[in-house]
Amino acid sequence: MKVVPGSAATPVAGIAPAAEIRTPATTAPSATSKLQSSVLQPAMAAMNEMPDIDQEKVSALKAALERGELPFNPTKLAALIERYHRSGR
């Protein structure tokens, strides 16, 4: 099949047009809250109170890097970043 700009699209037999495709309804919030047990709720509340970034730990790691206590290989880091982006994640 050759695709030519400006040509009209022809429907394919057995495939519904996009307007006819239906998606499942989303789960109601009450249904998800029923799934969370009373054991999980305190843990989730504690996790929500935690900061996204532990600044104290970040500062400690920066200081250790500056003192030379942590090994750092920029070539290895660059290779890992490149591998990650080439993997298509």
DSSP file (Angstrom, degrees, kcal/mol; ACC not computed):
  #  RESIDUE AA STRUCTURE BP1 BP2  ACC     N-H-->O    O-->H-N    N-H-->O    O-->H-N    TCO  KAPPA ALPHA  PHI   PSI    X-CA   Y-CA   Z-CA
    1    1 A M              0   0    0      0, 0.0     2,-0.5     0, 0.0     0, 0.0   0.000 360.0 360.0 360.0 135.9    0.0    0.0    0.0
    2    2 A K        -     0   0    0      2,-0.0     2,-0.6     0, 0.0     0, 0.0  -0.906 360.0-144.6-109.3 131.8    1.3    3.4   -0.9
    3    3 A V        -     0   0    0     -2,-0.5     0, 0.0     4,-0.0     0, 0.0  -0.853  18.7-173.7 -97.9 122.9    0.5    6.5    1.2
    4    4 A V    >   -     0   0    0     -2,-0.6     3,-2.0     4,-0.1    -2,-0.0  -0.968  28.8-113.9-119.1 126.3    0.0    9.6   -0.9
    5    5 A P  T 3  S+     0   0    0      0, 0.0     3,-0.1     0, 0.0    -2,-0.0  -0.314 101.3  20.6 -57.3 136.8   -0.5   13.0    0.8
    6    6 A G  T 3  S+     0   0    0      1,-0.3     2,-0.2     0, 0.0     0, 0.0   0.308  92.4 127.4  88.5  -8.8   -3.9   14.4    0.1
    7    7 A S    <   -     0   0    0     -3,-2.0    -1,-0.3     1,-0.1     2,-0.2  -0.520  65.4-105.8 -82.0 152.9   -5.5   11.1   -0.8
    8    8 A A        -     0   0    0     -2,-0.2     2,-0.3    -3,-0.1    -4,-0.1  -0.481  32.6-116.3 -76.3 144.3   -8.7   10.0    1.0
    9    9 A A        -     0   0    0     -2,-0.2    -1,-0.1     1,-0.0     0, 0.0  -0.601  23.5-145.6 -79.6 139.5   -8.4    7.3    3.6
   10   10 A T        -     0   0    0     -2,-0.3    -1,-0.0     1,-0.0     2,-0.0  -0.911  20.8-115.0-107.5 133.6  -10.3    4.1    2.9
   11   11 A P        -     0   0    0      0, 0.0     2,-0.5     0, 0.0     5,-0.1  -0.318  24.6-129.7 -65.8 147.2  -11.9    2.2    5.8
   12   12 A V    >   -     0   0    0      3,-0.2     3,-1.6     1,-0.0     2,-0.0  -0.835  27.8-109.6 -98.2 132.7  -10.4   -1.2    6.6
   13   13 A A  T 3  S+     0   0    0     -2,-0.5     3,-0.1     1,-0.2    -1,-0.0  -0.347  99.5  17.8 -63.2 136.1  -13.0   -4.0    6.9
   14   14 A G  T 3  S+     0   0    0      1,-0.2     2,-0.5    -2,-0.0    -1,-0.2   0.395  99.4 105.1  87.3  -3.0  -13.5   -5.3   10.4
   15   15 A I    <   -     0   0    0     -3,-1.6    -1,-0.2     0, 0.0    -3,-0.2  -0.952  66.4-132.7-115.3 126.5  -11.9   -2.3   12.2
   16   16 A A        -     0   0    0     -2,-0.5     5,-0.1     1,-0.1    -4,-0.0  -0.480  28.1-105.5 -75.6 143.1  -14.2    0.1   13.9
   17   17 A P    >>  -     0   0    0      0, 0.0     3,-1.8     0, 0.0     4,-0.6  -0.271  35.0-106.6 -61.0 155.9  -13.6    3.9   13.3
   18   18 A A  G >4 S+     0   0    0      1,-0.3     3,-1.0     2,-0.2    -2,-0.1   0.820 118.6  62.0 -56.4 -33.5  -12.0    5.7   16.2
   19   19 A A  G 34 S+     0   0    0      1,-0.2    -1,-0.3     3,-0.0    -3,-0.0   0.756 103.9  49.7 -66.1 -23.3  -15.3    7.4   17.1
   20   20 A E  G <4 S+     0   0    0     -3,-1.8     2,-0.4     2,-0.1    -1,-0.2   0.539  84.0 106.0 -93.7  -7.2  -16.9    4.0   17.8
   21   21 A I    <<  -     0   0    0     -3,-1.0     2,-0.4    -4,-0.6    -3,-0.0  -0.591  57.1-156.5 -76.8 128.5  -14.1    2.7   20.1
   22   22 A R        -     0   0    0     -2,-0.4    -2,-0.1     0, 0.0    -3,-0.0  -0.859   3.0-150.6-108.8 140.6  -15.2    2.6   23.7
   23   23 A T        -     0   0    0     -2,-0.4     3,-0.1     1,-0.1     2,-0.0  -0.810  31.5 -98.0-105.1 150.2  -12.9    2.7   26.7
   24   24 A P        -     0   0    0      0, 0.0    -1,-0.1     0, 0.0     2,-0.0  -0.325  46.1 -99.2 -65.6 148.8  -13.8    1.1   30.0
   25   25 A A        -     0   0    0      1,-0.1     2,-0.1     3,-0.0     3,-0.1  -0.346  41.6-107.4 -65.8 147.2  -15.1    3.4   32.7
   26   26 A T        -     0   0    0      1,-0.1     2,-0.2    -3,-0.1    -1,-0.1  -0.391  39.5 -95.8 -74.3 155.7  -12.7    4.6   35.3
   27   27 A T        -     0   0    0      1,-0.1    -1,-0.1    -2,-0.1     5,-0.0  -0.501  39.8-115.5 -73.8 136.8  -12.9    3.2   38.8
   28   28 A A    >>  -     0   0    0     -2,-0.2     4,-1.3     1,-0.1     3,-0.9  -0.411  21.5-118.9 -69.6 147.2  -14.8    5.4   41.2
   29   29 A P  H 3> S+     0   0    0      0, 0.0     4,-2.0     0, 0.0     5,-0.2   0.843 113.2  59.0 -57.3 -34.0  -12.8    6.8   44.1
   30   30 A S  H 3> S+     0   0    0      1,-0.2     4,-1.4     2,-0.2     5,-0.1   0.842 101.6  55.2 -65.7 -31.2  -14.9    4.9   46.7
   31   31 A A  H <> S+     0   0    0     -3,-0.9     4,-0.9     1,-0.2    -1,-0.2   0.894 109.1  46.1 -68.3 -39.3  -13.9    1.6   45.1
   32   32 A T  H  X S+     0   0    0     -4,-1.3     4,-0.8     1,-0.2     3,-0.4   0.863 108.9  55.1 -72.0 -34.1  -10.2    2.3   45.5
   33   33 A S  H  < S+     0   0    0     -4,-2.0     3,-0.4     1,-0.2    -1,-0.2   0.824 103.4  56.3 -68.3 -28.8  -10.6    3.4   49.1
   34   34 A K  H  < S+     0   0    0     -4,-1.4    -1,-0.2     1,-0.2    -2,-0.2   0.803 101.8  57.8 -69.0 -28.3  -12.3    0.1   49.9
   35   35 A L  H  < S+     0   0    0     -4,-0.9     2,-0.6    -3,-0.4    -1,-0.2   0.757  88.1  86.7 -73.2 -24.5   -9.3   -1.7   48.6
   36   36 A Q  S  < S-     0   0    0     -4,-0.8     2,-0.0    -3,-0.4    -4,-0.0  -0.663  75.5-142.3 -82.4 122.1   -7.0    0.0   51.0
   37   37 A S     >  -     0   0    0     -2,-0.6     4,-1.8     1,-0.1     3,-0.2  -0.288  23.6-109.0 -78.9 166.9   -6.9   -1.8   54.3
   38   38 A S  T  4 S+     0   0    0      1,-0.2    -1,-0.1     2,-0.2    -2,-0.0   0.743 120.5  57.3 -66.9 -22.0   -6.7   -0.2   57.7
   39   39 A V  T  > S+     0   0    0      1,-0.2     4,-0.7     2,-0.1    -1,-0.2   0.868 108.3  45.4 -73.7 -37.1   -3.1   -1.4   57.9
   40   40 A L  H  > S+     0   0    0     -3,-0.2     4,-2.5     1,-0.2     5,-0.2   0.813  98.8  70.5 -77.9 -31.2   -2.1    0.4   54.8
   41   41 A Q  H  X S+     0   0    0     -4,-1.8     4,-2.3     1,-0.2    -1,-0.2   0.896  98.0  47.2 -59.2 -45.9   -3.8    3.7   55.5
   42   42 A P  H  > S+     0   0    0      0, 0.0     4,-2.3     0, 0.0    -1,-0.2   0.895 112.9  50.7 -63.3 -36.6   -1.4    4.8   58.3
   43   43 A A  H  X S+     0   0    0     -4,-0.7     4,-2.2     2,-0.2    -2,-0.2   0.910 111.2  47.7 -65.4 -41.4    1.6    3.8   56.2
   44   44 A M  H  X S+     0   0    0     -4,-2.5     4,-2.3     2,-0.2    -1,-0.2   0.884 110.9  51.6 -66.9 -37.7    0.3    5.8   53.2
   45   45 A A  H  X S+     0   0    0     -4,-2.3     4,-1.2    -5,-0.2    -2,-0.2   0.916 111.0  47.8 -64.4 -42.6   -0.4    8.8   55.5
   46   46 A A  H  X S+     0   0    0     -4,-2.3     4,-0.7     1,-0.2     3,-0.3   0.897 111.8  50.1 -64.6 -40.2    3.1    8.7   56.9
   47   47 A M  H >< S+     0   0    0     -4,-2.2     3,-0.7     1,-0.2    -1,-0.2   0.882 107.2  54.2 -66.0 -38.2    4.6    8.5   53.3
   48   48 A N  H 3< S+     0   0    0     -4,-2.3    -1,-0.2     1,-0.2    -2,-0.2   0.772 105.4  54.6 -67.0 -25.4    2.5   11.4   52.2
   49   49 A E  H 3< S+     0   0    0     -4,-1.2    -1,-0.2    -3,-0.3    -2,-0.2   0.667  90.0  95.1 -80.6 -17.0    3.9   13.5   55.0
   50   50 A M  S << S-     0   0    0     -3,-0.7     2,-0.1    -4,-0.7     4,-0.0  -0.448  83.9-109.6 -74.5 146.5    7.5   12.8   53.9
   51   51 A P        -     0   0    0      0, 0.0    -1,-0.1     0, 0.0     3,-0.1  -0.384  20.2-123.1 -70.9 156.0    9.3   15.3   51.7
   52   52 A D  S    S+     0   0    0      1,-0.2     2,-0.4    -4,-0.1    -2,-0.1   0.848  99.7  36.5 -66.1 -33.8    9.9   14.3   48.1
   53   53 A I  S    S-     0   0    0      4,-0.0     2,-1.4     5,-0.0    -1,-0.2  -0.981  77.1-137.4-125.4 130.2   13.7   14.9   48.5
   54   54 A D     >  -     0   0    0     -2,-0.4     4,-2.2     1,-0.2     3,-0.3  -0.697  22.9-175.0 -84.7  91.2   15.7   14.1   51.7
   55   55 A Q  H  > S+     0   0    0     -2,-1.4     4,-2.5     1,-0.2    -1,-0.2   0.826  79.1  57.8 -60.8 -33.7   17.8   17.3   51.7
   56   56 A E  H  > S+     0   0    0      2,-0.2     4,-2.0     1,-0.2    -1,-0.2   0.920 109.5  44.1 -63.6 -43.4   19.8   16.2   54.7
   57   57 A K  H  > S+     0   0    0     -3,-0.3     4,-2.4     2,-0.2    -2,-0.2   0.888 111.6  53.5 -68.7 -38.9   20.9   13.0   52.8
   58   58 A V  H  X S+     0   0    0     -4,-2.2     4,-2.4     1,-0.2    -2,-0.2   0.925 109.8  48.4 -60.6 -44.4   21.6   15.0   49.6
   59   59 A S  H  X S+     0   0    0     -4,-2.5     4,-2.3     1,-0.2    -1,-0.2   0.901 110.6  50.8 -63.2 -41.3   23.9   17.4   51.6
   60   60 A A  H  X S+     0   0    0     -4,-2.0     4,-2.2     1,-0.2    -1,-0.2   0.901 111.3  48.0 -64.0 -41.1   25.7   14.5   53.2
   61   61 A L  H  X S+     0   0    0     -4,-2.4     4,-2.3     2,-0.2    -2,-0.2   0.898 110.9  50.9 -66.6 -40.6   26.3   12.8   49.8
   62   62 A K  H  X S+     0   0    0     -4,-2.4     4,-2.4     2,-0.2    -2,-0.2   0.923 111.1  48.4 -61.5 -44.1   27.5   16.1   48.3
   63   63 A A  H  X S+     0   0    0     -4,-2.3     4,-2.0     1,-0.2    -2,-0.2   0.904 110.5  50.9 -64.4 -41.1   30.0   16.6   51.2
   64   64 A A  H  X>S+     0   0    0     -4,-2.2     5,-2.4     2,-0.2     6,-0.9   0.882 110.3  50.0 -64.7 -37.8   31.3   13.0   50.9
   65   65 A L  H ><5S+     0   0    0     -4,-2.3     3,-1.0     3,-0.2    -2,-0.2   0.926 110.0  50.3 -63.5 -44.8   31.8   13.6   47.2
   66   66 A E  H 3<5S+     0   0    0     -4,-2.4    -2,-0.2     1,-0.3    -1,-0.2   0.857 110.3  49.8 -62.8 -35.5   33.7   16.8   47.8
   67   67 A R  H 3<5S-     0   0    0     -4,-2.0    -1,-0.3    -5,-0.2    -2,-0.2   0.558 115.1-117.5 -80.0  -7.5   35.9   15.0   50.4
   68   68 A G  T <<5S+     0   0    0     -3,-1.0    -3,-0.2    -4,-0.5    -2,-0.1   0.666  79.1 125.4  81.2  16.7   36.6   12.3   47.9
   69   69 A E      < +     0   0    0     -5,-2.4    -4,-0.2    -6,-0.2    -5,-0.1   0.704  65.4  56.7 -81.2 -20.5   35.0    9.6   50.1
   70   70 A L  S    S-     0   0    0     -6,-0.9     2,-0.2    -9,-0.1    -2,-0.1  -0.944  88.7-124.5-112.1 130.2   32.7    8.5   47.3
   71   71 A P        -     0   0    0      0, 0.0     2,-0.4     0, 0.0    -2,-0.1  -0.484  27.1-169.7 -71.9 143.4   34.1    7.3   44.0
   72   72 A F        -     0   0    0     -2,-0.2    -2,-0.0    -7,-0.1     0, 0.0  -0.979  12.0-176.6-137.6 123.0   32.8    9.1   41.0
   73   73 A N     >  -     0   0    0     -2,-0.4     4,-2.2     1,-0.1     3,-0.2  -0.893   4.3-172.2-120.1  98.0   33.4    8.1   37.4
   74   74 A P  H  > S+     0   0    0      0, 0.0     4,-2.5     0, 0.0     5,-0.2   0.819  86.1  56.4 -62.4 -30.4   31.9   10.6   35.0
   75   75 A T  H  > S+     0   0    0      2,-0.2     4,-2.1     1,-0.2     5,-0.1   0.921 108.9  45.9 -66.0 -43.7   32.6    8.3   32.0
   76   76 A K  H  > S+     0   0    0      2,-0.2     4,-2.3     1,-0.2    -1,-0.2   0.908 112.3  51.4 -65.2 -41.2   30.7    5.5   33.5
   77   77 A L  H  X S+     0   0    0     -4,-2.2     4,-2.4     1,-0.2    -2,-0.2   0.925 109.8  49.5 -60.9 -44.9   27.8    7.8   34.4
   78   78 A A  H  X S+     0   0    0     -4,-2.5     4,-2.5     1,-0.2    -1,-0.2   0.898 110.8  50.2 -61.7 -40.6   27.7    9.2   30.9
   79   79 A A  H  X S+     0   0    0     -4,-2.1     4,-2.5     2,-0.2    -1,-0.2   0.894 110.9  49.0 -65.5 -39.8   27.6    5.6   29.5
   80   80 A L  H  X S+     0   0    0     -4,-2.3     4,-2.3     2,-0.2    -2,-0.2   0.900 111.6  48.7 -66.7 -40.5   24.8    4.6   31.8
   81   81 A I  H  X S+     0   0    0     -4,-2.4     4,-2.2     2,-0.2    -2,-0.2   0.926 112.8  48.2 -63.5 -45.0   22.7    7.7   30.9
   82   82 A E  H  X S+     0   0    0     -4,-2.5     4,-2.0     1,-0.2    -2,-0.2   0.917 111.4  49.9 -62.6 -43.7   23.3    7.0   27.2
   83   83 A R  H  X S+     0   0    0     -4,-2.5     4,-1.2     1,-0.2    -1,-0.2   0.899 109.9  51.8 -62.3 -40.7   22.3    3.4   27.6
   84   84 A Y  H  <>S+     0   0    0     -4,-2.3     5,-0.8     1,-0.2     3,-0.4   0.929 112.2  44.5 -61.2 -46.3   19.1    4.4   29.5
   85   85 A H  H ><5S+     0   0    0     -4,-2.2     3,-0.6     1,-0.2    -1,-0.2   0.797 111.6  52.8 -73.4 -27.5   18.0    6.8   26.8
   86   86 A R  H 3<5S+     0   0    0     -4,-2.0    -1,-0.2     1,-0.2    -2,-0.2   0.710  95.4  70.6 -77.4 -19.3   18.8    4.4   23.9
   87   87 A S  T 3<5S-     0   0    0     -4,-1.2    -1,-0.2    -3,-0.4    -2,-0.2   0.680 104.4-126.1 -73.1 -15.5   16.7    1.7   25.6
   88   88 A G  T < 5       0   0    0     -3,-0.6    -3,-0.1    -4,-0.4    -2,-0.1   0.715 360.0 360.0  81.3  21.4   13.5    3.6   24.8
   89   89 A R      <       0   0    0     -5,-0.8    -4,-0.1     0, 0.0    -1,-0.1   0.491 360.0 360.0 -70.9 360.0   12.1    3.7   28.3
